[in-house]
């Protein structure tokens, strides 16, 4: 994760602020014991200097007071002083480090040492709380990052050798023992087992895998030993890409974060010059006003004005939102997408693999014009054997189960001139006969005479030598929580839920009615889906975002075009991980509403912090300017606001 969230709460120079604060949590490791040692020394010295201030002050030249409190000042304030110095050398003078440095050095100059030390000390206490809060946020993401495998059992000439996953090549064979993490993506050659994918998908129920299936890096093998042929290098595996995504999620700032950065750029010099005016003008213009009195008020004004609460809590709030979402199997690529999710009013779903299982089975074979069931299923299976589409695979599987014998197998020579027609179906020569297999649009396009246009379900029509031969009906189950997902979106005040599908209208209407969708568009070609989402984008205003949810394999162009692209169940899809703004790690449509709710809670907490910090600052600036607030009140106002904002920001991790 970027260090901007974990270091230097009082620096607007986000790219450099970590250099000035020697806190181990800036790299994700918060060591409380290490942080407490110097802080405890500073607190002890401060308490001695505060309790025995008068006797120490009464020593010659107040040397004892300086001997006790200056070390406390340097220990607690060294990071701030060095940051301010470095930024001045870079020409970036007016930051919050500069405010604190001027205020505390001024306090030392007018011999208010305890107040000057207190400013730095309480700032470090605020840093401690910030580090603890950041560490907590990181731990919510750590459960995902811990899926990174650290070893692989490479099988070479019958021997098992333990190596780093990065050293395994594509095509190598590895053995995964019970209890081990799966180190690389691959295909199971031998064995069956239960695998725990909860760290990847958030799904607690173990999944059964067996020979011939794909297994993904990051899962935990539970029961049986598996022999796996590696299909991807570690750097190209799904888990490596996901780890990179999570570690860099904080690099994309939300508009609110950018606003605060711009605000601080103008706010800080205004405060410095206002304080300068408070120190210089009243003694010149007001009879009886003393320089010491008004310099003190100017210092108070500087301390009160330091916007630590804002600079700490806003990125921390978004960081907590990204962490809270990751804990639930929702990967948000940056805080900018959290902000976009809060404004989503239209959610558009793909059908197959998103709202439905995407697991197809042949349920009916209806022949026409003298053909038999066996004949059209055989011809369809031969024609579809070249395709990887789930519908095509279901037809081939039905053929294998019902008809194929050891004497009748599909070979490459059976199918020639194979051609896929996007959005329609396929054309091929099957054992010398011209075959068309696809949807109703394909028959109309090729002028094939038929009278079976409105069949409910997913249908593959077949024409042999330009004569209609019949159709195969294929069923696809609606996902268990799809209806609940739509209801949750309505509850979250999403105004319109839409489904886009290439399936026929009868199927689309049936699914839409069962789920309670507002509308649907059916019989869409791939380019039609992009056009459909363009229409919704044109209708929406700047405060109303459009989200598209797809399975991430065939929907990359639409995912990329939406205001918020969401890939569903996309752990194994490189296109989804790279294209989507939000990756939903499992197959549950209900995660869409959950992501929106997390984003909205994050947004609410961030703005609560902004309003709290600005209101308290404004009040105490007024009190400081008229002499009611002292440097002590200034310290507690500044640190108190920062601590309240930090504690409030961590609430986002508790989203239900």
C-alpha positions in Angstrom: 0.0 0.0 0.0 1.0 3.6 -0.6 2.8 5.2 2.4 0.6 8.2 2.0 -1.9 6.7 4.4 0.4 5.8 7.1 2.9 8.5 7.6 3.3 12.2 8.3 -0.2 13.2 9.1 0.8 16.8 8.8 2.3 17.0 5.4 0.5 18.0 2.2 3.4 16.8 0.2 2.1 13.3 -0.2 4.8 12.0 -2.3 7.5 12.8 0.3 5.8 12.9 3.6 6.9 9.5 4.7 10.5 10.5 4.7 10.0 12.8 7.6 8.4 10.4 10.0 10.3 7.4 11.2 7.3 5.2 11.9 7.5 1.6 11.0 3.9 1.4 10.0 4.6 3.4 6.8 5.6 0.1 5.2 2.6 -1.7 6.7 4.3 -2.9 9.9 3.2 -1.1 13.0 5.4 -2.0 16.0 3.7 -0.6 19.1 6.6 -1.4 21.4 9.1 0.3 19.1 6.9 3.4 18.9 6.3 3.5 22.7 10.0 3.6 23.8 10.9 7.2 22.6 7.4 8.4 23.4 7.6 7.1 27.0 10.9 8.9 27.5 9.5 12.1 26.1 6.4 11.8 28.3 8.5 11.2 31.4 10.7 14.2 30.8 7.6 16.3 30.0 5.9 15.3 33.3 9.0 16.2 35.3 9.3 19.5 33.5 5.6 20.2 34.0 5.3 19.2 37.7 8.5 20.8 38.8 8.4 23.7 36.3 8.8 26.5 38.8 11.9 25.0 40.7 13.4 24.2 37.3 12.7 27.6 36.0 14.2 29.3 39.0 17.7 27.8 38.4 20.3 30.2 36.9 19.2 31.0 33.3 16.5 28.4 33.7 19.1 25.9 32.7 17.4 23.0 34.4 14.1 23.7 32.7 15.9 23.7 29.3 17.8 20.5 30.2 14.6 18.6 30.9 12.2 20.0 28.4 14.4 20.6 25.3 15.3 16.8 25.0 11.6 16.0 25.4 10.8 18.6 22.6 13.5 17.1 20.3 12.5 13.5 20.9 8.8 14.1 20.3 9.2 16.7 17.6 12.3 15.5 15.6 10.2 14.1 12.8 8.2 17.3 12.4 11.3 19.5 12.5 13.2 17.5 9.9 10.2 17.3 7.6 9.7 21.0 7.8 13.4 21.6 7.1 13.4 19.2 4.1 10.3 20.7 2.6 11.7 24.3 3.0 14.8 23.2 1.1 12.5 21.8 -1.7 10.7 25.1 -1.9 7.5 23.7 -0.3 7.4 26.0 2.7 3.7 26.2 3.7 2.8 22.8 5.0 1.5 21.7 8.4 4.9 20.7 9.6 5.9 24.3 9.0 2.9 25.5 11.1 3.8 23.3 14.0 7.5 24.1 13.8 7.0 27.9 13.9 4.4 27.6 16.6 6.5 25.5 18.9 9.8 27.3 18.3 7.9 30.5 19.0 6.6 29.0 22.3 10.2 28.1 23.2 11.3 31.7 22.3 8.8 33.3 24.6 9.7 30.8 27.3 6.5 28.7 27.2 8.5 25.5 27.0 5.8 23.1 28.5 3.3 24.3 25.9 5.8 23.9 23.0 6.7 20.3 24.2 3.0 19.5 24.6 2.2 20.4 21.0 4.8 18.0 19.7 4.1 15.3 22.3 0.4 15.2 21.7 1.0 15.2 18.0 3.1 12.0 18.4 0.3 10.5 20.5 -2.0 11.3 17.5 0.6 9.6 15.3 0.5 6.6 17.5 -3.3 6.3 17.3 -3.0 6.8 13.5 -0.5 4.0 13.2 -2.7 1.7 15.3 -5.7 2.6 13.1 -3.7 2.1 9.9 -2.4 -1.2 11.2 -6.0 -2.4 11.9 -7.0 -1.4 8.4 -4.1 -3.3 6.9 -4.9 -6.4 8.9 -8.3 -6.5 7.3 -6.5 -6.7 3.9 -3.7 -8.9 5.3 -6.0 -11.9 5.3 -6.1 -11.6 1.5 -2.4 -10.9 1.1 -1.6 -13.9 3.2 -2.8 -16.1 0.4 0.5 -15.5 -1.3 2.1 -18.9 -1.4 5.8 -19.2 -0.4 6.7 -22.6 -1.7 5.9 -25.2 -4.4 6.6 -28.9 -4.5 8.1 -29.4 -7.9 8.1 -32.9 -9.2 11.1 -33.8 -11.4 11.8 -37.4 -12.5 9.6 -38.8 -9.7 11.4 -36.7 -7.0 9.8 -33.8 -5.1 11.8 -30.7 -4.7 10.7 -27.6 -2.7 11.2 -24.4 -4.6 9.9 -20.8 -4.7 6.8 -20.5 -6.9 8.6 -17.9 -9.1 11.0 -20.7 -10.2 8.3 -23.0 -11.6 7.8 -23.0 -15.4 4.6 -23.5 -17.4 4.1 -27.2 -18.0 6.0 -28.3 -14.9 4.3 -30.7 -12.5 3.8 -29.8 -8.9 2.3 -31.8 -5.9 0.0 -30.0 -3.4 -0.3 -31.8 -0.1 -3.2 -31.5 2.3 -3.0 -28.3 4.3 -0.8 -26.5 1.8 -1.6 -23.4 -0.2 -1.9 -23.8 -3.9 1.2 -22.0 -5.3 0.3 -21.6 -9.0 -2.6 -21.8 -11.4 -2.9 -25.2 -13.0 -4.9 -28.2 -14.2 -5.3 -31.2 -11.9 -3.7 -34.3 -13.4 -4.4 -36.7 -10.5 -6.3 -36.7 -7.2 -9.4 -35.1 -5.8 -9.8 -32.8 -2.7 -11.7 -30.2 -0.9 -10.2 -26.7 -1.3 -10.8 -23.7 0.9 -11.2 -20.6 -1.3 -12.4 -18.3 1.5 -9.4 -16.1 1.4 -9.9 -15.5 -2.3 -13.7 -15.4 -2.6 -15.1 -14.8 0.9 -17.0 -18.1 0.4 -16.6 -20.2 3.5 -17.9 -23.5 2.1 -15.0 -25.7 0.7 -15.2 -26.6 -3.0 -14.6 -30.1 -4.4 -12.0 -30.4 -7.2 -11.0 -33.4 -9.2 -8.9 -34.5 -12.1 -9.3 -32.4 -15.2 -10.4 -29.3 -13.4 -8.6 -26.0 -13.0 -7.2 -24.9 -9.6 -6.1 -21.4 -8.7 -3.2 -20.1 -6.7 -4.1 -18.9 -3.2 -6.6 -21.6 -2.3 -5.8 -24.0 0.5 -5.8 -27.7 -0.2 -7.6 -29.5 2.7 -8.2 -33.2 2.3 -6.4 -35.0 -0.6 -3.1 -34.8 -2.4 -3.2 -33.2 -5.9 -0.9 -33.5 -8.8 -1.1 -30.4 -10.9 0.3 -29.3 -14.3 1.2 -25.6 -14.1 -0.6 -23.4 -16.7 0.7 -20.0 -15.7 3.9 -18.5 -14.4 3.5 -17.1 -10.8 3.8 -13.5 -12.1 0.9 -14.1 -14.5 -1.3 -16.0 -12.1 -4.6 -14.6 -10.9 -3.4 -14.3 -7.3 -0.3 -12.3 -8.3 -2.4 -9.8 -10.2 -4.9 -9.6 -7.3 -2.1 -9.0 -4.8 -0.7 -6.2 -7.0 -4.2 -4.7 -7.3 -4.7 -4.7 -3.5 -1.3 -3.3 -2.7 -1.8 -0.4 -5.2 -5.5 0.3 -4.5 -4.7 3.4 -2.5 -2.9 5.1 -5.4 -6.2 6.3 -7.1 -7.5 9.2 -5.0 -11.1 10.0 -4.6 -12.3 13.6 -5.5 -12.7 14.3 -1.8 -9.1 13.5 -1.1 -7.9 15.7 -4.0 -10.1 18.5 -2.7 -8.4 18.4 0.7 -5.0 18.4 -0.9 -5.9 21.5 -2.8 -7.6 23.1 0.2 -4.4 22.6 2.4 -2.3 24.2 -0.4 -4.1 27.5 0.0 -5.2 27.2 3.6 -1.7 26.9 5.1 -0.2 30.2 3.7 -3.4 32.0 4.6 -3.1 30.8 8.2 0.6 31.7 8.4 0.1 35.3 7.1 -3.0 35.7 9.3 -1.0 34.7 12.3 1.8 37.1 11.3 -0.8 39.9 11.1 -2.1 39.0 14.5 1.4 39.1 15.9 2.4 42.4 14.3 -0.6 44.7 13.7 -2.4 44.9 17.1 0.7 46.2 19.0 1.1 48.8 16.3 -2.6 49.8 16.2 -4.1 49.1 19.6 -3.0 51.3 22.5 -1.7 49.2 25.4 -1.3 46.0 23.3 1.9 44.2 24.0 4.0 42.3 21.5 4.4 39.4 23.9 0.6 39.0 24.3 -0.2 39.1 20.6 2.7 36.9 19.5 1.4 34.3 22.0 -2.1 34.6 20.4 -0.5 34.2 16.9 1.2 31.0 18.1 -2.1 29.7 19.5 -3.7 30.5 16.1 -1.0 28.5 14.3 -1.4 25.4 16.5 -5.2 25.5 16.3 -5.1 25.9 12.5 -3.0 22.7 11.8 -5.5 20.5 9.9 -4.0 17.2 11.1 -7.5 15.7 11.6 -8.4 16.2 8.0 -5.0 15.1 6.5 -4.9 11.9 8.6 -8.5 10.8 8.7 -9.7 11.3 5.1 -7.2 9.0 3.4 -7.5 6.7 6.4 -11.3 6.6 6.0 -10.9 5.5 2.3 -8.2 3.1 3.2 -10.5 1.6 5.8 -13.2 1.3 3.1 -10.9 -0.5 0.7 -9.8 -2.8 3.6 -13.3 -3.4 4.8 -14.4 -4.4 1.3 -11.4 -6.7 0.7 -12.3 -8.4 4.0 -15.6 -9.3 2.4 -14.2 -10.5 -0.9 -14.8 -7.2 -2.8 -11.7 -5.7 -4.3 -12.0 -2.0 -5.0 -9.1 -0.7 -7.1 -9.0 2.7 -5.4 -10.8 5.3 -3.4 -12.0 7.1 -6.5 -14.2 4.0 -7.3 -15.5 4.0 -3.7 -16.7 7.5 -4.3 -18.2 6.5 -7.7 -20.1 3.6 -6.1 -21.9 6.0 -3.7 -23.6 7.7 -6.7 -24.7 4.5 -8.5 -28.4 4.7 -9.4 -28.5 2.3 -12.3 -27.1 -1.3 -12.1 -26.9 -3.2 -15.3 -26.3 -7.0 -15.2 -25.2 -9.5 -17.8 -27.3 -12.6 -17.6 -25.3 -15.7 -18.2 -22.8 -16.4 -15.4 -23.8 -13.3 -13.5 -27.5 -13.7 -12.6 -27.6 -17.3 -13.7 -25.3 -20.2 -12.9 -23.9 -20.4 -16.5 -24.1 -24.2 -16.1 -26.0 -25.4 -19.1 -27.7 -28.8 -19.5 -29.6 -30.2 -22.5 -33.2 -30.8 -21.4 -35.0 -31.3 -24.7 -34.2 -32.4 -28.2 -37.0 -31.6 -30.7 -36.5 -32.9 -34.3 -38.4 -31.6 -37.4 -38.7 -32.6 -41.1 -38.0 -36.3 -40.6 -34.8 -36.0 -38.6 -34.4 -38.1 -35.4 -33.3 -36.9 -31.9 -30.1 -38.9 -32.2 -29.3 -37.5 -35.6 -29.7 -33.8 -34.7 -27.9 -34.2 -31.4 -25.0 -36.0 -33.2 -24.8 -33.3 -35.9 -25.0 -30.5 -33.4 -22.3 -32.0 -31.1 -20.0 -32.4 -34.1 -20.6 -28.8 -35.2 -20.2 -27.4 -31.7 -17.1 -29.5 -30.8 -14.9 -26.6 -32.0 -16.4 -24.0 -29.7 -15.6 -23.2 -26.0 -19.0 -21.6 -25.3 -20.8 -23.1 -22.3 -23.9 -23.9 -24.5 -21.7 -25.7 -27.0 -20.0 -27.7 -24.3 -23.4 -28.7 -22.9 -24.4 -30.1 -26.2 -21.1 -32.1 -26.6 -21.5 -33.4 -23.1 -25.1 -34.5 -23.8 -23.9 -36.3 -26.9 -21.1 -38.0 -24.9 -23.5 -39.1 -22.2 -26.3 -40.4 -24.5 -24.9 -41.4 -27.9 -21.2 -41.6 -28.1 -19.6 -45.1 -27.9 -16.0 -46.3 -28.4 -16.8 -46.7 -32.1 -18.3 -43.2 -32.5 -16.0 -40.4 -31.5 -15.6 -36.9 -32.8 -12.4 -36.2 -34.8 -11.0 -33.1 -36.4 -11.7 -34.5 -39.9 -15.5 -34.7 -39.1 -15.7 -30.9 -39.0 -14.3 -28.5 -41.7 -14.9 -24.9 -42.7 -15.8 -24.0 -39.1 -16.9 -20.4 -38.7 -18.2 -18.6 -35.6 -20.8 -15.9 -36.3 -20.7 -13.5 -33.3 -24.1 -13.1 -31.7 -25.7 -15.7 -33.9 -24.1 -19.1 -33.8 -21.8 -21.2 -36.0 -21.5 -22.5 -39.6 -19.6 -25.6 -40.5 -19.2 -28.6 -42.8 -20.0 -31.7 -40.8 -19.0 -34.9 -42.6 -19.6 -33.1 -45.9 -23.0 -31.6 -45.0 -23.6 -27.9 -44.5 -24.7 -27.2 -41.0 -26.0 -24.1 -39.2 -26.3 -24.1 -35.4 -27.4 -21.1 -33.5 -30.2 -18.8 -32.4 -33.4 -17.7 -34.2 -31.6 -14.7 -35.6 -29.2 -17.0 -37.5 -32.1 -18.8 -39.2 -33.6 -15.5 -40.3 -30.3 -14.1 -41.4 -29.8 -17.3 -43.6 -33.4 -17.3 -44.7 -34.0 -20.8 -43.3 -37.8 -21.6 -43.3 -39.0 -22.5 -39.8 -42.0 -21.9 -37.5 -40.4 -22.2 -34.1 -39.4 -18.7 -33.2 -40.7 -18.3 -29.7 -39.4 -21.2 -27.7 -38.9 -20.5 -24.0 -35.4 -21.2 -22.8 -31.9 -21.1 -24.3 -32.4 -22.7 -27.7 -29.9 -23.9 -30.4 -31.7 -24.3 -33.8 -30.2 -26.6 -36.3 -30.3 -26.5 -40.1 -28.8 -29.2 -42.3 -28.1 -28.5 -46.0 -30.3 -25.4 -45.5 -33.3 -27.4 -44.3 -34.6 -26.9 -40.7 -33.8 -30.0 -38.7 -35.1 -29.0 -35.2 -33.9 -27.4 -32.0 -32.1 -28.3 -28.8 -33.4 -26.7 -25.5 -30.8 -25.9 -22.9 -31.6 -24.8 -19.3 -29.5 -22.4 -17.1 -30.4 -22.1 -13.4 -30.9 -18.7 -11.8 -28.4 -18.1 -8.9 -29.7 -18.7 -5.4 -29.2 -15.2 -4.2 -30.0 -13.3 -7.4 -33.5 -12.3 -6.2 -32.1 -11.2 -2.9 -29.5 -9.2 -4.7 -32.1 -7.2 -6.7 -34.1 -6.6 -3.5 -31.1 -5.3 -1.7 -30.3 -2.9 -4.5 -33.8 -1.6 -4.3 -33.3 -1.2 -0.5 -30.1 0.7 -1.2 -32.2 3.2 -3.4 -30.8 2.1 -6.7 -33.5 3.4 -9.0 -33.1 1.0 -11.9 -31.9 -2.6 -12.4 -31.4 -3.8 -15.9 -30.4 -7.1 -17.6 -28.6 -7.3 -20.9 -28.5 -10.6 -22.7 -27.9 -12.2 -26.1 -30.6 -14.7 -25.3 -34.0 -14.6 -26.8 -36.8 -12.4 -25.4 -38.8 -15.2 -24.0 -35.9 -16.4 -21.8 -34.9 -12.8 -20.9 -38.5 -11.9 -19.8 -38.8 -15.1 -17.7 -35.6 -14.3 -15.8 -36.5 -10.6 -15.4 -39.9 -11.4 -14.0 -38.6 -14.0 -11.6 -35.9 -11.6 -10.2 -38.0 -8.5 -10.2 -35.8 -6.5 -12.6 -37.0 -3.2 -13.8 -36.2 -3.9 -17.5 -34.2 -6.0 -19.8 -32.8 -5.9 -23.3 -32.6 -9.3 -25.2 -31.1 -10.7 -28.4 -28.1 -8.4 -28.2 -24.9 -8.8 -30.1 -21.7 -7.9 -28.3 -21.6 -4.5 -29.9 -25.3 -4.0 -29.0 -24.4 -4.3 -25.3 -21.9 -1.4 -25.6 -24.5 0.7 -27.4 -27.1 -0.2 -24.7 -24.8 1.0 -21.9 -24.0 4.2 -23.9 -27.7 5.0 -23.9 -27.9 4.7 -20.1 -24.8 6.8 -19.7 -26.3 9.5 -21.8 -29.4 9.5 -19.7 -27.6 9.7 -16.4 -26.4 13.0 -14.9 -23.1 13.8 -13.1 -24.5 12.7 -9.8 -26.0 9.5 -11.1 -23.6 6.7 -12.0 -24.1 3.6 -14.1 -22.6 0.3 -12.9 -22.2 -2.8 -15.1 -21.8 -6.2 -13.6 -20.5 -9.0 -15.8 -18.7 -12.3 -15.5 -15.5 -10.7 -16.7 -14.8 -13.1 -19.6 -16.9 -11.8 -22.5 -17.9 -8.5 -21.0 -14.6 -6.6 -20.8 -15.6 -3.8 -23.3 -18.9 -3.1 -21.4 -17.2 -3.3 -18.0 -14.6 -0.8 -19.3 -17.2 1.6 -20.6 -19.4 1.8 -17.5 -18.9 4.5 -14.8 -18.2 1.6 -12.4 -17.3 -1.8 -14.0 -17.8 -4.8 -11.7 -16.5 -8.3 -12.5 -18.4 -11.1 -10.9 -16.8 -14.4 -9.8 -13.8 -13.3 -11.8 -10.8 -14.8 -9.9 -9.8 -16.8 -12.9 -10.4 -14.1 -15.5 -7.4 -11.9 -16.4 -9.6 -9.6 -18.4 -11.8 -8.9 -15.4 -9.0 -8.2 -13.0 -7.4 -5.8 -15.4 -10.5 -4.1 -16.8 -12.9 -3.9 -13.9 -12.9 -1.1 -11.3 -14.4 -3.5 -8.7 -13.7 -7.3 -8.6 -16.3 -9.4 -6.8 -14.3 -12.5 -5.8 -17.2 -15.0 -5.7 -20.3 -15.7 -7.7 -22.8 -13.9 -5.4 -24.8 -11.0 -7.0 -25.6 -9.8 -3.5 -22.0 -8.5 -3.3 -23.0 -5.6 -5.6 -25.3 -4.1 -3.0 -22.8 -4.8 -0.3 -20.1 -2.9 -2.2 -22.4 0.1 -2.6 -23.3 0.1 1.1 -19.6 0.0 2.1 -18.8 2.8 -0.3 -21.7 5.0 1.1 -20.7 4.4 4.7 -17.1 5.3 3.8 -18.3 8.5 2.1 -20.5 9.4 5.1 -17.6 8.9 7.6 -15.2 11.0 5.5 -17.6 13.9 5.3 -18.4 13.6 9.0 -14.6 14.1 9.7 -14.4 17.1 7.3 -17.3 18.9 9.0 -16.1 18.0 12.5 -12.6 19.2 11.9 -13.6 22.5 10.1 -16.3 23.4 12.7 -13.9 22.8 15.7 -11.1 24.6 14.0 -13.3 27.6 13.2 -14.5 27.9 16.8 -11.1 27.7 18.3 -9.5 30.0 15.8 -12.1 32.6 16.9 -11.4 31.9 20.6 -7.6 32.1 20.0 -7.8 35.4 18.1 -9.7 37.1 20.9 -7.5 35.7 23.6 -9.8 33.2 25.3 -8.0 30.0 24.1 -4.5 29.4 25.3 -1.8 27.2 23.8 -3.0 24.3 26.0 -6.6 24.6 24.6 -5.0 24.8 21.1 -3.1 21.6 21.6 -6.1 19.7 22.9 -8.4 21.1 20.1 -5.9 20.0 17.4 -5.0 16.6 18.8 -8.6 15.9 20.0 -10.1 16.5 16.6 -7.4 14.3 15.0 -8.1 11.5 17.4 -11.9 11.7 17.1 -11.5 11.7 13.3 -9.2 8.7 13.4 -11.6 6.7 15.6 -14.5 7.6 13.4 -12.6 6.6 10.3 -12.0 3.1 11.6 -15.8 2.5 11.9 -16.0 1.7 8.2 -14.3 -1.7 9.0 -17.5 -2.6 10.9 -19.9 -2.4 7.9 -22.6 -5.1 8.4 
